[in-house]
Amino acid sequence: MDVLTPVKRRRRRRRYRARRVLLVLLVVLAATGAGIWFGRRAEAKTPHHAAAAHRPPSTVPARTTQHADPKQQPEKPPRLLYGAPLLRGVHVKVRAPAAILVDADTGRVLWADRPHERRKIASLTKIMTATLALREVQWDTKITVDKRATLVPLVKEGLRTGERVPAWKLFYSLLLYSGNDDAAQLAISSAGSIHAFLRQMNDEALKLGLHDTHFTTPSGVIDRGNYSTPWDLAALTRYAFRNPRFDQLVKTKRIQVRWSAPTNSKIYLNNNYLLHEYTGANGVKTGYTHEAGWCLVASATRHGKRLIAVVLDSPNMYADAKRLLNLGFSHA
């Protein structure tokens, strides 16, 4: 019959059929899309525990939310120093290439010259060594001297392998005489080895926010890779003062202790001559190597106010420290 149908009518019929097919396809696609949309909505409204009940137990441990337990959050470093130098415009003759003066009680920076410049610090390293060891080693503990402690370079007080020494004597020698063997022994007694103690030293520096400080030795006898800044050293000293024993150690001018035969007794004299030359001086530590030069962290108290001065690589560290302390007390 199509053969007998006129051509125009056939074309119209074909167009009509094509439109109907297209319309059907559009309806089917729309229905499919609607079905998917409603299915997802229904799945979203379905409680998850119902589906989870039929799942096999997962072998992967569930992730814990970082904010679930506030105690697990990393602690922020304490604010040990702060502020622009209050006495920035005041002229003072300091020959050290890097130095700082701070209020030990508040942490306020009073004066500074290149305070964030990294420099070698020699035996000022022992401030951190003492800070950690006082926390880890009991004051009255009897320590058996390890052979490794006797092998460190000079300067040494002469510890002998196997001898038994009260820990408190090592602390006095560490901070007054500045014995490198004492630093090594306290490191070993604290952490089991010098390398383990170095990790603790650098971890502690990060916890305290001392980002320009790094240690490669507990004594400071090795200069390579062992550095800090006036800012970091002043901050570390403020922190160390929180331990009353550290405070007492660094202000001691002289102490005589009994020792086993054939030594019998030893006298430790504090290398910080500022304790004898400056009114109110009460710490802290000297340091010297050929590369580091003369270094000093000094503290003094007058009229109830305590100051900390740090001078690094100074041609005259005591004169520089006195000028800074005088400056601080004159503007107190």
SVG drawing of the C-alpha trace seen along z (x, -y; Angstrom):
<svg xmlns="http://www.w3.org/2000/svg" viewBox="-2 -56 98 66">
<polyline fill="none" stroke="black" stroke-width="0.4" points="0.0,0.0 2.9,-2.3 3.9,-1.9 0.5,-3.3 0.7,-6.2 1.7,-9.5 5.3,-10.5 4.4,-13.6 2.1,-11.7 4.8,-9.0 7.3,-11.6 4.9,-13.2 4.2,-9.8 7.9,-9.0 8.4,-12.4 5.5,-11.7 6.9,-8.3 10.4,-9.7 8.9,-12.4 7.0,-9.7 10.2,-7.6 12.1,-10.7 9.4,-11.6 9.4,-8.1 13.2,-8.1 13.0,-11.5 10.3,-10.1 12.4,-7.0 15.5,-9.1 13.6,-11.4 12.1,-8.5 15.5,-6.8 17.0,-10.0 14.2,-10.5 14.6,-7.0 18.3,-7.4 17.7,-10.7 15.0,-9.3 17.1,-6.2 20.0,-8.3 17.7,-10.3 16.4,-7.2 19.8,-5.8 21.0,-9.0 18.0,-8.8 18.6,-5.2 20.6,-4.8 24.1,-3.7 24.2,-1.2 21.5,0.9 23.8,1.5 26.9,1.8 25.3,4.7 25.7,6.9 29.3,5.9 32.3,8.0 34.5,6.4 37.1,4.1 40.8,5.0 41.8,1.3 41.7,-0.6 39.3,-3.5 40.8,-7.0 40.5,-9.0 39.5,-12.6 42.4,-14.9 40.2,-17.2 38.6,-14.4 41.0,-14.7 42.5,-18.1 45.3,-16.4 46.6,-14.9 47.1,-18.3 50.8,-19.4 51.5,-22.0 52.4,-25.4 55.9,-26.6 55.9,-28.8 56.4,-32.5 59.8,-32.8 60.8,-36.2 58.7,-38.8 58.6,-42.4 60.7,-44.8 63.7,-46.1 62.4,-48.8 65.8,-50.5 66.5,-50.2 67.4,-53.9 69.8,-54.0 73.5,-53.9 75.6,-51.4 79.1,-50.2 79.0,-46.5 81.8,-44.9 80.2,-41.4 78.7,-41.0 75.5,-39.5 74.0,-40.2 70.8,-40.7 69.5,-42.0 66.2,-40.8 64.1,-41.1 64.5,-37.6 61.2,-38.0 58.9,-38.9 60.8,-37.9 60.6,-41.4 63.4,-42.2 65.2,-45.4 68.1,-45.7 69.3,-43.6 71.9,-43.6 71.5,-40.8 69.6,-38.7 68.6,-36.0 72.0,-35.5 73.1,-31.9 76.6,-31.5 78.7,-28.9 78.2,-28.8 80.9,-26.5 80.1,-25.5 76.9,-27.6 75.6,-24.3 75.8,-23.0 72.8,-25.2 70.6,-22.8 72.5,-19.7 72.0,-20.7 68.3,-21.6 67.5,-18.1 69.8,-16.1 68.4,-17.8 65.0,-16.5 66.2,-13.0 68.9,-12.2 68.1,-12.2 70.3,-14.6 71.6,-12.0 71.9,-9.1 75.2,-7.2 76.5,-7.1 79.0,-4.6 81.3,-6.4 81.0,-5.0 84.1,-4.5 82.6,-6.6 82.5,-9.6 86.2,-9.5 87.1,-9.5 85.7,-13.0 88.1,-15.8 89.4,-18.3 88.6,-20.1 87.9,-17.3 87.8,-17.0 89.3,-13.5 86.5,-11.0 87.7,-7.4 85.9,-4.5 84.0,-2.5 84.2,-4.9 81.0,-5.7 80.1,-9.4 77.0,-11.2 75.2,-12.9 75.2,-16.3 79.0,-16.5 78.8,-16.0 76.3,-18.9 78.6,-21.2 81.6,-20.3 79.4,-20.7 78.4,-24.3 81.3,-25.6 84.4,-23.9 82.6,-23.1 83.9,-19.6 83.2,-17.9 83.4,-14.5 80.7,-15.5 78.5,-16.5 79.0,-13.2 78.4,-11.2 75.2,-13.1 74.0,-12.6 74.6,-8.8 73.0,-8.6 70.0,-10.6 69.3,-8.8 71.5,-5.8 73.8,-7.2 75.2,-10.5 73.3,-10.2 70.0,-9.5 70.6,-12.5 71.3,-14.7 68.0,-13.8 66.4,-14.9 68.3,-18.2 67.1,-19.0 63.6,-17.9 63.5,-20.1 64.8,-23.0 61.8,-22.6 59.3,-22.3 60.6,-25.5 60.4,-27.3 64.2,-27.7 64.1,-27.4 67.6,-28.8 69.3,-26.3 70.9,-22.9 73.1,-20.6 75.7,-18.1 77.4,-17.6 76.2,-17.8 79.3,-19.8 79.8,-22.3 83.4,-21.1 82.4,-20.3 81.6,-23.5 80.4,-22.0 76.6,-22.0 76.4,-23.2 74.8,-26.7 72.3,-29.0 71.4,-32.8 71.4,-35.4 67.6,-35.3 67.3,-31.5 70.0,-31.4 68.2,-34.1 64.9,-32.2 66.5,-28.9 68.1,-30.5 64.8,-31.9 63.3,-28.4 66.3,-26.8 65.8,-29.2 62.4,-27.6 64.4,-24.8 65.7,-26.0 68.6,-23.7 69.9,-25.2 69.5,-28.6 71.5,-27.6 74.2,-25.9 75.0,-28.8 75.3,-31.3 77.8,-29.1 81.3,-30.7 83.2,-27.8 82.6,-24.4 84.8,-21.8 83.7,-18.1 85.0,-14.8 86.3,-12.3 87.5,-8.8 91.2,-8.0 93.7,-8.9 92.0,-12.2 90.3,-12.6 88.8,-16.0 88.1,-18.5 87.5,-22.2 85.3,-23.6 85.7,-27.3 83.1,-29.0 84.6,-30.1 82.2,-33.1 84.3,-35.8 81.4,-38.2 80.2,-36.6 83.2,-38.3 83.3,-41.6 79.7,-42.7 77.3,-43.6 74.2,-41.3 75.7,-38.8 74.1,-35.4 75.0,-33.3 75.1,-31.8 77.7,-30.2 80.9,-31.0 82.0,-29.4 85.0,-29.4 86.4,-27.6 88.6,-28.9 85.7,-29.1 83.1,-30.4 85.2,-32.9 84.4,-34.1 80.7,-33.7 78.8,-34.5 75.3,-34.3 75.2,-36.5 72.5,-37.3 72.2,-39.7 69.6,-40.9 69.3,-44.4 66.4,-45.8 64.3,-42.7 64.8,-42.9 66.7,-40.2 68.2,-40.7 69.9,-38.3 72.6,-39.4 74.0,-37.3 77.1,-38.1 78.6,-35.9 82.1,-36.0 83.1,-39.0 86.6,-40.3 85.7,-41.3 82.7,-39.4 82.7,-40.7 82.9,-44.3 80.1,-43.8 77.9,-42.0 78.5,-44.7 77.5,-47.5 74.3,-45.7 73.4,-45.0 74.1,-48.6 71.9,-49.8 69.0,-47.6 69.3,-48.6 69.6,-52.3 66.3,-52.2 64.5,-49.9"/>
</svg>
